[in-house]
Amino acid sequence: MNALTRIICVIVSLWLAISALLPLFGYNLIASKPGLVEFIPDRDLLYLHVIRSACFATMVFYAINFLRRRRPLSSVSPLLTFCIMLVMFGSAYLMVFDIALGYLWIFLVFLAGLGLFFFFENEKERSVLFKDIW
């Protein structure tokens, strides 16, 4: 991997990480608008911001792994990572913006259960992958 690839990957990862975290502090970084934009959460569209932050955080996770030359061991790993990020950012958004809607917390519990399912599937695939090594 050459230096230019690493530099571009680091710059994009920094931009994505900042864009994922800024809405939790009341600002938004949008590529088509210069500077920071004030983030005003809308209860009806909050799920879009949660998905955006979770996608960006997932991409940062895999970009860092790419820079470390670590590849996912199974095809379920990205789904597991995305579920974890959805639960993390979903609960963070609900707590930071003081949104106390019960059905959203129930949905986060469902996503956590889905993440647990993907975790066990990932472990099964990993064990099959390295079964005949010894």
Steps between C-alpha positions, in 0.01 A plus 500: 500500500657827395512822699237682292245226566569516873473881507171503311361224722599691815348828374173335400487311830550821700227677303260208548576470873444872555178489295374204702567656840419870450117467508530376859648841586240706312683555173498334162771477236355471152732466200290722271481788751807690620561503872299358784122502494291504815340164561136521603367150569160414360333203670349378174830502311743417779536144372664636183768675704554187709543290185734762350720506812499120526597463132781752533630336819490157335697633203756655738532167683575313179729775368708474818509122462604547136787724608602237757479233225231310689223353287161381626507127557141442399231654286285554811754731661382821324139425601608447860699825500210695350257361762737598780537851358122536462445407863778729618394804301128432545527495876737799499260709291204404719686589819667820376183645349279373783257305283304265723294302253461141615470344156841639401665336800319174419634521145852552634460187713391316184812630319717386792344154472569502127859597575525209743371267227763636257768459769426129536484456121835678471651269761368193316642620168833582663526159661426326170759718326781399737383144564769319298795725579649271769 
